[in-house]
Amino acid sequence: MLLFTIFAVIAVAFATPSASSTDSECSYQRDSLALMQMDTAQHRDQLLQADDELRAGENTSGARRKRQEQIYWQASLVRMASCREHAPQAKLADGVPMAGSVLYVIKTYSGVYNTKLRAVMETWAAKVPESSLLIIGDQPHEKYPVHVADECGADPNLGLACRVAHGVELAAKTPGNWSWVLVIDDDHYVKTENLELFLARFDANKLLGVGCYGCGSGEPFHFCHGKGGFCGGCGYAFSRAAVMKAVAGHEADFRAEHLAMAKSRELSEQREDMAMSCTMTSRVPNMDIQLLEGHGIDGHNVEDLMTELRRDGCGTKSTIWHWIQPDTMQAMHKLITTDGPSC
């Protein structure tokens, strides 16, 4: 019951604002990032009181971690739902996507190579040029082009954060005329045409980050100096200019700063999205933040997701879906790639 109270408080505090305040909250310009906090001191006090009550009944660090994860998870879900409600359909540039314009950094590990990664490689990633796929894992694979991050562990905490940094550094070293680096999980489905046409609306020569921003910014978290960061569940992208400024020519400094961010309990608590957000905003302090539009219904709501795709098919204006299980990903792919009058 107490956890339900916590989640309800977070839901109220992070819910999409009224029409009169939506534009200011979700403009995603740099001068609005401070608004990505809980709405009122009353909400913060309620949440902290409940948090203190839970804390008083805990005896182990494992229980405290579980409690923190529950709070963080629910807050992130609400933040991402708010972003989806604000822009459920992506506004796309005219024309056709430029081949190789996006590098897809897919973070994974050997335990799911033959399940989640296989589904990705058999569906949306099958038509992505191999040179644009930067799959970062802990072990090689006989079939898939996995880049092994030998310096990183296979765990979902510091090891995962390390693999993400490895991927962004690898992207900076990748030749070609790519414009964007997209960081995603092995359970994301990406409609690459839409994603690439959406990003084509922006100038990759400018210092830009694109995603759903604000996760980790509310009580009891104050990650990235209170501003929070990109919600990893949405996927997040950086322009070529931002990546090169952060990494190119000073890779060792980038990795050292990222490691410090990842290890910091105050800044990220080993969360990969917070660690990378903190690192990029530190190294590229004048980076503008834009909303990644077109988040599809997530895999926790499969029936609604499939109903929407049966209606829209390949004409969908969504760009990316998350928490997609392998069987659902295969079923989605059949609908999204079907030709029809709307395509």
N, C-alpha and C positions, 0 to 999 in steps of 0.2 A: 504493500500500500504506500509506503514511504517513497519507494522508487517511482511509483506512478505519479506521486505528487511532484517529485523532481522533474520528471519528463513533462508533466503538464505545465509547470512553470516555465521550462525552457521553451515549450511550444508557443506559449503566449508571448514570451520575450522575443523569439526569433521569427514569429509568424510574419507573412508578407504584410507590409503596412497598408493603410487605407489608400484609396486612389489619390488623395491629396498629398501623400508623402512618398508614394512609390517612386516617382522620378528622382527625388533627392536621395533616397536610400539606395537605389539600384543603378545609379548613373555610372558607377564603377570608375569614375575619374579619381585621380590620386587625392584630391582634396576632400573626397567623401569617404575615404577608407575608415576614418575615425568613427563614422556612423555605424560601422558594423559591430555594434556592441548590444548588450541587452538594453531594452527600451527604458527602464526606469530603475531608480534606486530601490523601489519596493520589490520589484522582481528579483533583483540581486540579493536583497536581504532574505527573501523567502527561500531562495535556492541555497544560500549559504547556511541558513538555519537547518534545513533538511540535511545538507551535506555534513554539518557538524554532528547531527544526531546519528547519522550512519557511521561517521568516524569514531564516535564514542563506543560503538559496539563492535569495533574491529580489533583483532589481536594480531593479525599477520599482514605483511606487506602484500601478499597475494590477494587478500581480501580488499585492501585499499586500491590495488591496481584494477581489480575487477570493477569496483565501484566507479573509479574514474573512467574506465572504458565505457561503462553503461551510460554515464552522463555525457561523455564526449560523443559517443555514437548517436544518441538521440538528438543532441544539439546539431550534429552534422547533418542528420537526415532532414531536420526542419529547415536548416539553412539551404540545403540543396533543393528541397521542395519549393522554397521561396524563389530561388533562381529559375526553376522550371516554370513556375506560374507566371513569372514576369516575362519570359520569352520562350514559350513552348515550341515555337517554330522559328527557324533561323532565316534571316534575311540574307539572300545569296547574291553574289556578284553575277553579272551576265557572262555568257560564254561557257567555255568548258575548262575544267581544271588543268593547270599546268603540270605536266608529268614531273614527278620528283620534287614538288614544291614543299612537301611536308615530310619530315623524318619522324617516324613513329617509334618512340622509345617504349617498349613493352616490358614491364617489370614482371618477372616470374621466378619460379624455382623448380628444381628437378622433380619434386613430388607431384607436380601437375602437368608435366610435359605431355603425357599421353592422354590427358583428359581436357583440361581447360585450354592449354596452348594448342593442342591438336584441333580443337573446335575453331579457334581463331584462324589457324593456318588453312583450314579447309573451307572457311567461309570468307569473311570480308578481307582478310589479309592475303588471300590466294592471288588476287590481281594486283597487289602492291608490289612494285619492283623490289627485288631483294636488297638493293642498295639503299632503299628507303626504310627498311625494317631493321631496327636496332633492338634485338631481343636480348635482354640482359638476364642471365641466370647464374646459377652456382656450379653447373656442370655442363659439358657439351652434350649435344644430341646428334645421333647418327643421321637424322633427316633434316631437322630444322636448323637454320643459321643462328644458333645461340652464341652470343658473345659472353664468354665466361669472365666474371668479375672475381678473379682469384683472391683479391685482397678482402673480399666481403664474405660474410657468413650467409647461411641459407635461412636464418631466422627472419621473422616478420617485423622486427624492431630495428635495431641498429644495422643489422645485415641488409635489410630492405632499403633503408635510407642510403646506405653505402652503394647499393646497386643502382639506385636512381642517380646518384652523383656520377657514378661510372658511366651511365648512359648519356648524361648531359655532356660530360667531358668528351666522350666518344663522338657525339654529334658535332661538337665544335671542331673536331679533327676530320670530319667526313667531307670529302671533296664534292664538288657539284654546285648547282645553282639553287639549292634548297633555300626556302625562305622562313620556315617555321619548324620548331621542335615540339611535338606533342607527347606528353608523358601520360601513359595509361597503364591499366592493369590487364592481366590475362583473362579477365571476365568482362571486359568492355567489348561491345560491338560498335563499330564505327561505319557509318555510311560515308565513305571517303570522298565521294563526289561533293556531297553537301558540306562536309567539314572543310574541304579545300576551297570550295567556292565562298564559304563564309569567311574564312581567313583572308581570302583574296581581296576582301573589302578594305583591309588595313594595309598600311605601308610597313613592310617588314624591315625597312631601313631605319625605322624609328624604334625607340626602346619601349617595347610593349610586352605585357603579360596578359594572357587571355584565359579566363576560367570563371569559376564560381568562388568569389573571395569572401572571407569572413569567418571560416571555420576556426575554432580555437580562440575566438575573441571575447567570449562571454564568461562570466563567473561559472565555475571556479578557476577557469583557465585564463591566462593572459599571455598566450604564446606570441612570439615575434614582437615583444615589447608592447603587448596589449592590442596590437592590430590584427592578430590572427594571420591567416594565410589562405592559400588556395585549398579548396576541398578536393582531396585526391579522388573521391568518388565521382566527381564530375569530369575528371581529366583536366589537364591544364597545359597551356602552350606558351612558348616564348618566341619572340621574333628573332631572326638571325642576328640583328644588331644587338639585342639584349644578351643573347648567348655568347657572342664573340666578345662583348665588353666584359662579361663576367669571367670568362674562361680563357680565351685565346691568348697565348703568350705567357700566362701565369697560372698554368694548371696546378702546380704544387700549392700555390696560395689558395686557389679555389677549393681544392680538396681539404686542405688544413682548416680553412674557415668553416667549410661544410661539416667536417667531423666535429669541430667544437660546437657548432649549432646543434647537431644531432645528439650529442652527448648531454647537452644542457637540459636539465629538468625544467627550468623556467622558460626556455625559449621554444622547446619542441617536445621534450620527453620522448625522444627517439622516434617520433612520428615522421614518416618520410615526407609527407606533404608540407608539414610545418618546417622541417629542417631545410627543404629546398626553397620554400617561400622566404624564410628568414635570410638564407644565403643570397638569394637573388636580389631581394630588396636592399640588402646591405651593400652588395657589390654594384648594384645598378640603382642607386637611390632615386633617380629621376625617372624610373620606369613607370609608365602609365598602365593602369589596369582596366581591361575591358571585359564585359560579360561574354562568356561562351554561350551562344544561343542554341536552342534546339535540343535540350536534354530530353531524351525519350523517357517513357514510363520505365521505372527500374524493374529488375527481375524479381523483386518481392511481390509484384502485382502482375503475375504472368497472364492471368485471364484478361485484364484490362489492356495489357500491352499487346497481346495477340489480336484482340478485338479491334484496336486502333490500327494495327498493321493490315488486317484483312480489309479494312475500309480504305486505307491510304495506299497500301502496296508500295511500289517503287516511287510513287509520287509523294512520299512522306517528306516533310521539311525538317524532320529531326536530323541531328548530326551524330549523336552518341547515346548509347544506353549502357547502364552498369548493372553489376550483380547478375549477369546472364549465365545461367548454367549451360553446359555443353549441348544438351538436347534442345533447350529453348533456342540457343544460338543457331542451331541447324534449321529449326523450324522458321525462325525469323528470316534467315537468309533466303529461304525459298520464296517468301512473300516480298521481301525488299528488292530482290533481283528479277521479279516477274515483270515482263513487259505488259503494258496496258495503255489505254487511251489517255491516262493522266501523265504518262512518262515521256 
